[in-house]
Amino acid sequence: MEDVYKKLREKIDQWPIGFPESEEALGIIKILYTPEEAELALKLPMMNKSLEEIAGELGEDPEKLRKKLDRMADKGTVFVMEREGKRLYRMLPSLVGFSETPFWSGKMDERAQRLAPLWRKYFDKKFSRELGDREQSILRVIPINLSISGGSQVTPYEDLAELLKANRFFAVAYCPCRQIAKYTGEGCDHSLETCLHFDSMGEYIVEHGMGREITREETLNILKKCNEEGFTTVERFNDK
């Protein structure tokens, strides 16, 4: 049983944002996956594939496999989306993925309480370097229709209102980082329901009860409020 979790961690570590080895990493996986789910996850694609494709590759009955995958999607370890009438599945990586799914709903359930201290320790020991020690940054600051100090103006490309026009679906969830801090006794007074997601990831979050759908105008209002509080974080997901 221990071996399947080690192999799964190694597989997840192959993503651009990996999952470095540590005692906490294994502890996190054991909470998120049953042994049977870990075995299945080892066989799942990292890129979107249809249920029929996956069932054919694994030699499993599509309907039985769908039930397994949908249970894992409810738990936040498998991503699912609809495209051209087909249901597509793939594993979720560490980020954007299972590091956040247990906390997006804002519910302090038993699983979130068990995961929070593990993620806090893991971030301090390993995961912060996974996010920061890289040539290509994974984060980008986007000004909210404001002038930049020094006389420069925000370009149309950086105008957030313009960027949001490209999205068709908007969702908001609770900030996982602030939730983890809250559950480990170091919360703050800032707004918590501020984690924004768009299009297919937004639909996934809403479908599985991890967040709620909002309008484009509500999205801008949340971002303006975040800016007034001194922070703005935008997460984009490219699958339409």
N, C-alpha and C positions, 0 to 999 in steps of 0.2 A: 504493500500500500504506500509506504514511504517513497518507493522508487517512482511510482507514477506521478507523484507531486513534484519530485525533483525534475523529471523529464518535462513536465508541463511548464515549470518555471524556465527551463532552458529554452523551450519553444517560444514562450512569451518574450524572452530576452532577445529574440531575433528581430523584433520590431525596431524601427528607427529610434523610438523611445523604449528602451528595454526594461528589464526587471532583474537587476543585479542580485546575485546570490547573497542571502543572509538568513539568519534564523527567523527574522520577522517576515521575510518574503514567503517562506514556507508556511508560516503561521497564517498569513493572509489567504493564501491559496486554499488551505485546509478548511477555512471558514466559508469561503466562497463556493467551493466545489465538493460534492460528495465524491467518493472514490470512482463510482460509475460515471459521473459527469466528467471527472478528470480524464478518464480513459477515452471518453467520446471527444473531449476537447483536443486531445492529442491528434485526432484524425480529422479535425475540422479545418477548413481553409482559412487563410488569413485575408483573402479577398472575397467579395460577394459571389456566391454561387446559388443557383436555384435548389430548392428542396430535392427535385428530381435528380439533378446532377450529383448532389452529395449522397443521396440514397443509393444511386447506381455505383458510385465509387466505393461505398462502404458495404454494399450488398445487403442493405437493410430495407424493410418495408417502409415506404414513404410516410404512411399515416402514423406508424409507431414512432418513426424518427421525428416527425413534425411535433408530436406531443412532447418528446424529450427536449427538442430545441426550444419550443415555446416556454417550457418550464424554466430553462436556463436563461431565456430572454427576460422572463419575469424577475429573475434573480439578478439580472444585470451582468451576466458573463457572456452572453451571445447577443449580437446585433441582428436585427431583422428589419427589412423594408420591403415595400411593394414597388414593383416596376413592371410596366406593361403587362399587368395581370398576373405576374409571377411573384412568389414570396421568396426573397433572397436572404441568405443567412451567412454569417461569418463569425469568427471569434472576435471578442472585444480585446483590444490591447490594454496596457496599464493606463495610458493616457492618450486621448480622451477615451475613458473606458471604465474598467472595474475599480479603479482608485476612487471614482466619483459616484458611480451608480448607487451604492448603498446610502449615500448622504443627500442626494438630490431632492428627495421627497421632504426632507426636513424632519422626518419622524425619528425620534431617538428610541429605536427598538433595540432588542437584545443583540442583534447582529451588528448594528452600527456601534453600539457601546463596546463590543469586543474588538471590532476592527480599528476604532479610533486610536487607542494607545499604540497598537502595532504600527499603524501608518505614521504616527508621530515619531516613533523611534526610528522607523525605516527611512523616513525623509531625512532625519538628522544624520544617520549613519551612511546611507547609500544613495537614496533617490534624488536628493538635491543635486548631487554631482552628475547624476544621469541627465537631469534637466539643464544644468548649467555648463558643464564641461564639454562644449561642442562648438565647432566652427560655425555652424549654421544655427542661428537662434530659432527657437520654436515659438517665441512670443513676439508680438508687435504692438506698440502703443499707437492708438488711433485717436487724434484730437477730435473733440466734438465741436466742429464748426467754430473754432476759436483761432485767433491769431497766435502765432508762436513768438515768443520773446525774441527781440533783436530785429523786429520789423518784417520778418518773413510772414507770408500768408499761407493758410492751409490750402493745399492744391485741391482741385476737384476730385482727384483720385483718393485723397485722404478725407474727403468730406463724408462723414459717416451716414448722413441722410441719403447720399447718393449710393453708397455701398449697400444700404439696406434695400434699395429698390430691386436689387438682383435676387433677393430672397422672396420665397412665396409662402413660407410657414415660419412662425415665430413661437418660441416657447421659453419659459423662465423656470428655473429651479433654484433650490437653495445652494449657496456657495459651499462646496465640500470642504475647502480649507478652513473656513470659519466655523463650520460645523464640527470638524475634527478638533479644532482649538477649544470650542465650547465644551465638547464631551470630555476633554482632558483638563478642564479647569482653567483654561486661559482664553476665554471668549472675549469679545469686544462689543462695543455699543453700536457698531456700524450695521447697516441693513444686511439682512441675510439672504433674502430672495432676490438674487442679482445675477445668477449664472444663466447666461443667454445662449440659446442654441437655435439653429435654423434648419429649414428644409427637412431632410430625412432623419437627421439626428433629433431634431425637435419633435417630429412625429413619433419617433421611437420613445422618447421620454414621456410624451403625453399618453401614448397607447398603454404604457406599462406603469402608469401612475407615479412617475418620478418627478413630474412637473406639470405645468398647465399652459394651455395655449393662450397667447396674447396677440394683440394687433401690432402692426408696424408703429403706430403712434405710441402705444404703451411701451414698446421697446425703446423708442427714443426718450420717453419720459423717465424710464428706469436708468438709462445711461446718463441723462442729465443729472438725476439725483445722485448717482454714483460719483459723477464729476464734482458735484458740490461737496460731497463727503471726502473728496481727495483721492479717489481711485476709479479707474475704468478698466475693466477686463472684457475682451470680446473673444469668444471662441467661435470659429467658423467650421462648418462641415461641408465638404464639397459635393457629396452625393446629392443629386437633386431628386 
